[in-house]
Amino acid sequence: MRLSRLFTKTSKSAPADAETANAKYLIQGGFVHQEMAGVYSWLPLGLRVLHKVENIIREEMDKLGAQEIRMSALQPKESWEITGRWNSMDVLFKVPSQTNKEYALGPTHEEIVTPLVGLFIHSYKDLPVAVYQIQSKFRDELRAKSGVMRGREFGMKDLYSFHATQGDLENFYGKVMDVYIKLFHRCGIDTKVVEASGGPFTKKLSHEFQVVSDAGEDVIVICPKCEVAQNSEMFDPGAVKKNCPTCGSAYEYKKGIEIGNIFDLGSKFADAFKVQLMDEAGERQTILMGCYGIGTTRLVGSIVEVSHDERGIIWPKSVAPYAVHLVTLKSKDAEIQDRIDEESEDLYDTLIKEGVEVLWDDRDASPGEKLADADLIGCPLRILISEKTLKEDSVEWKFRGEKEMRLVNLRDVIEESRSI
């Protein structure tokens, strides 16, 4: 992509109300546009990042054997009345229709997926089943804040599993936990697996996946040695001054961003919708369910929170909008400028043919503006071509997360780029 053709532009100043790094840099860098409090449009650069995050999640869900579906965001009121959540969920968007009916904008999908799967499950032989989707959710948050990390419209991957026995549910639950740790690592961040209360409808299994960050809203209690962690909301107050019972180390208290959670739902929703099956003894039994969520847009915001500096974002390669940010600086000498243009064009075309994603800053802009935008946008590698580098038949080669640059001979750029 030529930066001169990108319809979005960077901004020299951050939004006045930006309190977090993701709110500041995603808007300033032209990744998202805030339409209103808690609602964002995802622009070309931001959508490329979001798609990469979603594709990593999709790959890992498919490896689990889960099947992707897409459920309706507009949901019937009757289903929410069956579960008793029409009046009890305070963040539920209720949509009146000119037909005198009311609908819900989906904040979650237990009310849809449970009766849906129940249409096709008749015997224990039909289980286990796991289905997932990646979709926008809607929650009437009283206070939307922290950029894309707490919104009224947001992206989520929700996975639901259905089982005939508690043992089978717990086995799948453990597999999801392992997969979550792996996929978050693939996205460039490490998480803490935190024991959580899980709310009133869960049974005994409930965990959160937290990213340690000062931008987080939660406080988590962590043992620094054995990695045991709990959400402070359920932590035993009498144990606040005690050491970890496993290894004896002193507890640490950290702020965390919750980017995923997994719950054992038991039979609550299956009971509500009377979803049953025939077991091996020929008896009718209610199925058991698990729920496993990841906030996709929140995950993007969390990556920015843990991977940035004072100049902008430092994207991990796996989710960066482009692998290479090619920058060309102008020369006052027409002959030299022709060579800069020729070498830049050739390198841009060759990198693309090699399968390298390139964002080329071909604009007629000052060196300072180009270098500042490269740091703000945060692609993993910056390759710079200028009058100075061409005197050495080289390019300037600098990784975004490093301070030092080096010269790489023009003949070696393609070979070097294969190892990015």
C-alpha positions in Angstrom: 0.0 0.0 0.0 1.3 3.5 -0.9 0.7 5.9 1.9 -0.2 8.5 -0.6 -3.2 6.4 -1.6 -4.4 5.6 2.0 -7.5 7.7 2.5 -6.9 8.0 6.2 -4.3 10.4 7.7 -2.4 10.5 10.9 -2.9 13.3 13.3 -0.1 15.4 15.0 -2.0 15.6 18.2 -3.8 13.0 20.4 -7.5 13.3 21.3 -8.0 15.6 24.2 -9.9 13.0 26.2 -7.6 10.1 25.5 -6.7 8.6 28.9 -5.0 5.4 27.6 -2.3 4.5 25.1 -4.7 2.6 22.8 -7.2 5.5 22.8 -4.4 7.9 21.9 -2.4 6.0 19.3 -5.2 4.1 17.5 -7.0 7.3 16.8 -3.9 9.4 16.2 -2.5 6.8 13.9 -5.6 6.5 11.8 -6.5 2.9 12.9 -9.9 3.7 14.2 -12.4 6.6 14.3 -14.6 7.3 17.3 -18.1 7.8 16.2 -19.4 8.4 19.7 -18.6 7.3 23.2 -17.8 3.6 23.1 -18.4 3.2 19.4 -15.6 3.0 16.8 -15.3 2.6 13.0 -12.3 0.4 12.1 -10.3 2.0 9.3 -7.9 0.2 6.8 -4.9 0.0 9.1 -6.9 -1.0 12.1 -9.0 -3.5 10.2 -5.9 -5.2 9.0 -4.7 -5.7 12.6 -8.2 -6.8 13.7 -8.4 -9.3 10.9 -5.0 -10.8 11.8 -6.1 -11.2 15.4 -9.3 -12.8 14.3 -7.5 -15.2 11.9 -5.2 -16.4 14.7 -8.2 -17.0 16.9 -10.0 -18.8 14.0 -7.1 -21.0 13.3 -6.8 -22.1 17.0 -10.6 -22.7 17.3 -10.6 -24.8 14.2 -7.7 -26.9 15.6 -9.9 -27.5 18.6 -12.5 -29.0 16.4 -14.9 -26.2 16.9 -17.2 -25.3 14.0 -17.7 -21.6 13.0 -21.2 -20.2 12.7 -22.7 -16.8 12.7 -25.7 -16.1 14.8 -28.2 -13.3 14.7 -27.2 -10.1 16.5 -30.9 -9.1 16.7 -32.5 -11.5 19.2 -36.1 -12.2 20.2 -37.3 -10.9 23.5 -39.0 -14.2 24.2 -35.7 -16.1 24.5 -34.4 -13.6 27.1 -37.7 -13.9 29.0 -37.2 -17.7 29.1 -33.8 -17.4 30.8 -35.1 -14.6 33.0 -32.4 -12.2 31.8 -34.7 -9.7 29.9 -35.1 -7.6 33.1 -32.0 -8.7 35.1 -29.2 -7.7 32.6 -28.7 -4.0 33.1 -26.5 -3.6 30.0 -29.0 -5.2 27.6 -29.9 -2.9 24.6 -33.7 -3.3 24.1 -34.9 -2.3 20.6 -38.6 -1.5 20.1 -40.0 -2.2 16.7 -42.8 -0.5 14.7 -44.5 -3.9 14.8 -45.0 -3.4 18.5 -42.5 -6.1 19.3 -39.2 -5.7 21.3 -35.9 -7.2 20.5 -32.5 -7.4 22.1 -29.1 -6.5 20.5 -26.9 -9.4 21.4 -24.5 -8.8 24.3 -23.9 -12.6 24.4 -25.5 -15.5 22.6 -26.5 -18.2 25.1 -30.2 -17.4 24.4 -29.6 -18.1 20.7 -27.1 -20.9 20.6 -28.7 -23.2 23.2 -32.1 -23.8 21.4 -30.2 -23.7 18.1 -27.9 -26.6 19.0 -30.8 -28.3 20.7 -32.5 -28.7 17.3 -29.8 -31.1 16.2 -28.8 -33.0 19.4 -30.9 -36.0 20.2 -28.5 -38.6 21.6 -25.3 -38.8 23.6 -23.7 -40.0 20.4 -24.3 -36.5 19.0 -21.9 -35.0 21.6 -19.6 -33.3 22.2 -20.3 -30.3 20.0 -18.5 -27.0 20.0 -19.5 -24.0 17.9 -18.1 -20.5 17.8 -18.5 -17.1 16.1 -16.6 -13.8 15.7 -19.1 -11.0 15.7 -20.0 -7.6 17.1 -21.7 -7.4 20.5 -23.7 -4.6 22.0 -23.8 -3.6 25.7 -25.4 -0.5 27.2 -22.3 0.4 29.3 -23.0 3.2 31.8 -19.5 4.5 31.2 -17.7 3.6 28.0 -14.0 4.3 28.5 -10.4 3.2 27.8 -10.6 3.5 24.1 -11.5 0.2 22.3 -11.2 -1.8 25.6 -14.6 -0.9 27.0 -17.2 0.0 24.4 -20.9 -0.2 23.7 -20.2 -1.9 20.4 -17.3 -4.3 20.3 -15.9 -7.4 18.7 -16.0 -10.8 20.4 -15.2 -14.4 19.7 -17.6 -16.6 21.7 -17.3 -20.4 21.8 -20.0 -22.7 23.2 -19.4 -26.4 24.0 -22.1 -29.0 24.7 -21.4 -32.2 26.6 -23.2 -35.3 28.0 -21.0 -35.6 31.1 -19.1 -33.3 33.5 -15.9 -35.1 32.9 -16.1 -34.5 29.1 -16.9 -30.8 29.7 -13.9 -30.4 32.1 -11.6 -32.2 29.6 -12.6 -29.7 26.8 -12.4 -26.8 29.2 -8.7 -27.7 29.9 -8.0 -27.8 26.2 -9.5 -24.4 25.7 -7.4 -23.0 28.5 -4.2 -24.3 26.8 -5.3 -23.0 23.4 -6.1 -19.5 24.9 -2.6 -19.2 26.3 -1.1 -20.2 23.0 -3.2 -17.9 20.8 -2.6 -14.9 23.1 1.2 -15.6 22.8 0.8 -15.7 19.0 -0.7 -12.2 19.2 2.4 -11.0 21.0 1.2 -10.8 24.6 1.5 -12.9 27.7 -1.4 -13.5 30.0 -2.1 -14.5 33.5 -4.7 -17.3 34.0 -6.7 -15.9 36.9 -9.3 -17.8 39.0 -12.5 -15.9 38.9 -16.0 -16.1 40.5 -17.6 -16.2 37.1 -21.0 -14.8 38.1 -24.2 -16.4 39.4 -24.8 -18.9 36.6 -21.5 -20.7 36.6 -20.7 -23.9 38.6 -17.1 -24.5 39.8 -14.9 -23.8 36.8 -14.3 -20.1 36.0 -11.1 -18.4 34.8 -10.1 -15.1 33.3 -7.2 -14.3 31.1 -5.6 -11.1 32.3 -2.9 -8.9 30.7 -0.8 -7.0 33.4 -1.1 -3.3 32.6 -1.6 -0.1 34.4 -4.5 0.6 32.0 -6.4 -2.3 33.5 -9.6 -2.0 35.5 -9.1 -5.2 37.5 -6.7 -5.9 40.4 -5.2 -9.4 40.4 -3.3 -11.1 43.2 -0.3 -12.9 41.8 2.4 -15.2 43.2 5.5 -14.1 41.3 7.1 -17.5 41.6 4.5 -20.1 40.9 2.2 -17.9 38.8 -0.9 -18.6 41.0 -3.3 -15.7 40.4 -6.8 -14.7 41.6 -9.0 -11.8 40.9 -9.0 -9.6 44.0 -12.8 -9.5 44.0 -12.9 -13.1 45.2 -9.6 -13.2 47.1 -9.9 -14.1 50.8 -9.6 -10.8 52.7 -8.1 -12.7 55.6 -5.2 -13.8 53.4 -4.2 -10.4 52.2 -1.0 -10.3 54.2 -0.2 -14.0 53.8 2.2 -15.5 51.5 1.4 -17.9 48.7 0.4 -21.3 50.2 2.1 -23.2 47.4 5.6 -21.7 47.5 5.6 -19.2 50.3 6.4 -16.2 48.2 4.8 -12.8 49.0 1.8 -12.0 46.9 1.9 -9.1 44.4 -1.0 -6.9 43.4 -1.2 -5.9 39.7 -3.7 -4.1 37.5 -5.0 -6.3 34.7 -7.0 -6.1 31.5 -9.4 -9.0 31.1 -9.1 -10.2 27.5 -10.8 -13.5 27.8 -12.8 -15.7 30.1 -14.1 -19.3 30.3 -17.0 -20.6 32.3 -18.6 -23.9 33.2 -22.3 -23.0 32.6 -23.6 -26.3 33.9 -27.2 -27.0 32.8 -28.7 -23.6 33.4 -29.5 -22.6 29.8 -30.2 -26.2 28.7 -32.7 -26.4 31.5 -34.3 -23.1 30.5 -34.8 -24.3 26.9 -35.4 -27.9 27.8 -32.6 -29.2 25.7 -32.2 -32.8 26.5 -30.8 -36.0 25.0 -31.0 -39.7 25.4 -28.2 -41.2 27.4 -26.6 -44.6 27.1 -29.2 -46.1 29.5 -32.0 -44.7 27.4 -32.9 -42.0 29.9 -33.6 -38.4 29.2 -30.9 -36.0 30.6 -30.1 -32.3 30.3 -26.9 -31.4 28.4 -24.1 -29.5 30.0 -22.5 -26.3 28.5 -19.3 -24.4 28.6 -18.8 -20.8 27.4 -15.4 -19.3 26.2 -15.0 -15.7 25.2 -12.3 -13.4 23.8 -12.8 -9.7 23.2 -11.2 -9.3 19.8 -11.3 -5.5 19.7 -10.3 -5.3 23.4 -7.4 -7.6 22.5 -6.1 -5.1 19.9 -6.3 -2.3 22.4 -4.5 -4.5 25.0 -1.7 -5.2 22.6 -1.2 -1.4 22.2 -1.3 -0.9 26.0 1.6 -3.3 26.5 3.6 -2.6 23.4 4.2 1.1 22.8 6.5 3.9 23.7 6.3 7.7 23.7 6.4 7.9 19.9 3.7 5.4 19.1 2.7 1.7 18.7 5.2 -1.2 18.5 3.2 -3.9 16.8 4.2 -7.6 17.1 4.9 -9.0 13.7 2.0 -11.5 13.8 -0.7 -8.7 14.0 1.1 -5.7 12.5 -0.8 -3.9 9.7 2.3 -4.3 7.5 5.6 -6.0 8.1 7.7 -3.2 6.5 7.3 0.5 6.5 9.3 1.8 3.5 10.3 5.4 3.8 11.8 7.5 1.0 13.3 10.9 1.6 13.5 13.6 -1.0 16.7 15.0 -2.6 17.1 18.5 -4.1 19.3 16.9 -6.8 17.0 15.8 -9.6 19.4 13.1 -10.8 19.7 11.6 -7.3 15.9 11.9 -6.9 15.4 9.9 -10.0 17.6 7.1 -8.5 15.7 7.3 -5.2 12.4 6.9 -7.0 13.8 4.0 -9.1 15.3 2.1 -6.3 12.2 2.6 -4.1 9.8 1.5 -6.7 11.9 -1.6 -7.5 12.3 -2.5 -3.9 8.5 -2.0 -3.2 7.5 -4.2 -6.1 10.1 -6.9 -5.3 9.1 -7.1 -1.6 5.5 -7.6 -2.6 6.4 -10.3 -5.1 8.3 -12.0 -2.2 5.1 -12.0 -0.2 6.2 -9.2 2.2 3.5 -6.8 3.3 4.8 -3.2 2.7 3.5 0.2 3.5 5.4 2.7 1.4 5.5 6.3 2.4 5.8 7.9 -1.0 4.3 11.2 0.1 5.8 14.6 -0.7 6.4 15.3 3.0 9.2 16.3 5.3 11.7 13.7 6.7 10.5 14.6 10.2 6.8 14.0 9.4 7.6 10.7 7.6 9.8 9.3 10.5 7.3 10.4 13.1 4.5 8.7 11.3 6.5 5.5 10.9 7.0 5.4 14.7 3.4 6.2 15.3 2.0 3.5 13.0 4.5 1.1 14.4 5.2 -1.5 11.7 8.0 -4.0 12.9 10.6 -2.9 10.4 11.4 0.5 8.8 13.5 0.6 5.6 14.7 4.0 4.6 16.1 5.1 1.3 17.7 8.5 1.0 20.5 10.4 -0.8 22.7 9.5 2.1 22.0 5.8 2.1 22.4 5.5 -1.7 25.9 6.9 -1.5 26.6 3.6 0.3 24.4 1.6 -2.1 22.4 0.8 1.0 19.2 1.3 2.9 18.7 2.2 6.5 17.4 -0.8 8.4 15.7 -0.3 11.8 13.3 -2.4 13.8 10.6 -0.4 15.6 11.3 -1.9 19.0 15.1 -1.2 18.8 17.1 2.0 19.1 19.9 1.2 16.8 19.8 1.2 13.0 22.2 -0.3 10.5 22.9 -0.1 6.8 22.0 -3.0 4.6 23.3 -3.3 1.0 20.7 -2.9 -1.6 21.7 -6.3 -3.0 21.0 -8.0 0.3 17.7 -6.4 1.2 15.4 -9.1 -0.2 17.4 -11.9 1.4 17.4 -10.1 4.7 13.6 -9.4 4.4 12.9 -13.1 4.3 14.0 -13.4 7.9 11.7 -10.6 9.2 
